[in-house]
Amino acid sequence: MELRILRYFLAVAREENITKAAELLHITQPTLSRQLAQLEEDVGVTLFSRGARKVTLTDEGMLLRRRAEEIVDLADKTEKELTERDELINGVVSVGCGELASVQVIAEMFRAFKEKYPAVTYELYAGNADYTNERIEKGLSDIALFLEPVDIDRYDFIRLGVKERWAVLLPAEDPLVQKGFVTAADLVGKELLFPARLKVQNELVSWFGDYFPQVRVPYTCNMSTNASIMVRNGLGYAFHIEGSRPFLDRSQVCSLPLYPELAATTVLAWKKRQPFSVTTTKFIEFAKNFVKTYNNREQ
């Protein structure tokens, strides 16, 4: 007793008309009639009472209808489970990133993806763009969150709608804290800690303009957490992304935005034409839709 024939039988039982059922099944009426006759021969009982205008089920036909509905429903459910296999996805999603406000989006993305695929685990590696790029090139991370400017010619990517504002870390007792922002003129004669990335340093030099020759940059630091320790120990003023220190102890170190504002964007990227695991492939497709919805929400 084939599953296909049971579907034919149920269609006729619902429509009570062989011609109409054949149209819905996209087969000819003679073909359907032969299939039903063969089914009755196989089971050894009469399943239909055939009238001039419609066919109705016999008692044996009604019993087969109940069983056939159960069988077809179970088959459909099994096929769906084998196709989706959501509960079987249990791989690892590996993401490299910097200390950025956009990590908040990654956290929300992880939480939403975990609700759909609860067995998946996650690796989050923090570092500057050079370190993150090295990991993705070596295949140690599948996906990277980059702060622009960054060379992304070799990557497919989606841009996050989060404004990453540059700011300055300074001791809590510094008089500039009362001002609420920092200008280039405020930093004349000061010692500074710059981020380690050359492209970012160039952005900051441009922001300083004519004031840059009047400051000193004896230190570079690639992580804002460590930079805040340097600031607290009196080594200077540190430039960082404002959202990288969301839980800063402001009784020790404060963060002030730059004026005029200097802001950047971030991209979530992965290598072009790179074969990924089923888990990572699903995460990338999920991320595309998630970021689109997130960006629309934030506009």
Secondary structure in CASP SS format (residue, H / E / C, confidence):
PFRMAT SS
TARGET T0000
AUTHOR 0000-0000-0000
METHOD secondary structure of the structure
MODEL  1
M C 1.00
E C 1.00
L H 1.00
R H 1.00
I H 1.00
L H 1.00
R H 1.00
Y H 1.00
F H 1.00
L H 1.00
A H 1.00
V H 1.00
A H 1.00
R H 1.00
E H 1.00
E C 1.00
N C 1.00
I H 1.00
T H 1.00
K H 1.00
A H 1.00
A H 1.00
E H 1.00
L H 1.00
L H 1.00
H C 1.00
I C 1.00
T C 1.00
Q H 1.00
P H 1.00
T H 1.00
L H 1.00
S H 1.00
R H 1.00
Q H 1.00
L H 1.00
A H 1.00
Q H 1.00
L H 1.00
E H 1.00
E H 1.00
D H 1.00
V H 1.00
G C 1.00
V C 1.00
T C 1.00
L C 1.00
F E 1.00
S E 1.00
R E 1.00
G C 1.00
A C 1.00
R C 1.00
K C 1.00
V E 1.00
T E 1.00
L E 1.00
T C 1.00
D H 1.00
E H 1.00
G H 1.00
M H 1.00
L H 1.00
L H 1.00
R H 1.00
R H 1.00
R H 1.00
A H 1.00
E H 1.00
E H 1.00
I H 1.00
V H 1.00
D H 1.00
L H 1.00
A H 1.00
D H 1.00
K H 1.00
T H 1.00
E H 1.00
K H 1.00
E H 1.00
L H 1.00
T H 1.00
E H 1.00
R C 1.00
D H 1.00
E H 1.00
L H 1.00
I C 1.00
N C 1.00
G C 1.00
V E 1.00
V E 1.00
S E 1.00
V E 1.00
G E 1.00
C E 1.00
G C 1.00
E C 1.00
L C 1.00
A C 1.00
S C 1.00
V H 1.00
Q H 1.00
V H 1.00
I H 1.00
A H 1.00
E H 1.00
M H 1.00
F H 1.00
R H 1.00
A H 1.00
F H 1.00
K H 1.00
E H 1.00
K H 1.00
Y C 1.00
P C 1.00
A C 1.00
V C 1.00
T E 1.00
Y E 1.00
E E 1.00
L E 1.00
Y E 1.00
A E 1.00
G C 1.00
N C 1.00
A H 1.00
D H 1.00
Y H 1.00
T H 1.00
N H 1.00
E H 1.00
R H 1.00
I H 1.00
E H 1.00
K C 1.00
G C 1.00
L C 1.00
S C 1.00
D C 1.00
I E 1.00
A E 1.00
L E 1.00
F E 1.00
L E 1.00
E C 1.00
P C 1.00
V C 1.00
D C 1.00
I C 1.00
D C 1.00
R C 1.00
Y E 1.00
D E 1.00
F E 1.00
I E 1.00
R E 1.00
L E 1.00
G E 1.00
V E 1.00
K E 1.00
E E 1.00
R E 1.00
W E 1.00
A E 1.00
V E 1.00
L E 1.00
L E 1.00
P E 1.00
A C 1.00
E C 1.00
D C 1.00
P H 1.00
L H 1.00
V H 1.00
Q H 1.00
K C 1.00
G C 1.00
F C 1.00
V E 1.00
T C 1.00
A C 1.00
A H 1.00
D H 1.00
L H 1.00
V C 1.00
G C 1.00
K C 1.00
E E 1.00
L E 1.00
L E 1.00
F E 1.00
P C 1.00
A C 1.00
R C 1.00
L H 1.00
K H 1.00
V H 1.00
Q H 1.00
N H 1.00
E H 1.00
L H 1.00
V H 1.00
S H 1.00
W H 1.00
F H 1.00
G H 1.00
D H 1.00
Y H 1.00
F H 1.00
P H 1.00
Q H 1.00
V C 1.00
R E 1.00
V E 1.00
P E 1.00
Y E 1.00
T E 1.00
C C 1.00
N C 1.00
M C 1.00
S H 1.00
T H 1.00
N H 1.00
A H 1.00
S H 1.00
I H 1.00
M H 1.00
V H 1.00
R H 1.00
N C 1.00
G C 1.00
L C 1.00
G C 1.00
Y E 1.00
A E 1.00
F E 1.00
H E 1.00
I E 1.00
E H 1.00
G H 1.00
S H 1.00
R C 1.00
P C 1.00
F C 1.00
L C 1.00
D C 1.00
R C 1.00
S C 1.00
Q C 1.00
V E 1.00
C E 1.00
S E 1.00
L E 1.00
P E 1.00
L E 1.00
Y C 1.00
P C 1.00
E C 1.00
L C 1.00
A E 1.00
A E 1.00
T E 1.00
T E 1.00
V E 1.00
L E 1.00
A E 1.00
W E 1.00
K E 1.00
K C 1.00
R C 1.00
Q C 1.00
P C 1.00
F C 1.00
S C 1.00
V H 1.00
T H 1.00
T H 1.00
T H 1.00
K H 1.00
F H 1.00
I H 1.00
E H 1.00
F H 1.00
A H 1.00
K H 1.00
N H 1.00
F H 1.00
V H 1.00
K H 1.00
T H 1.00
Y H 1.00
N H 1.00
N H 1.00
R H 1.00
E H 1.00
Q C 1.00
END
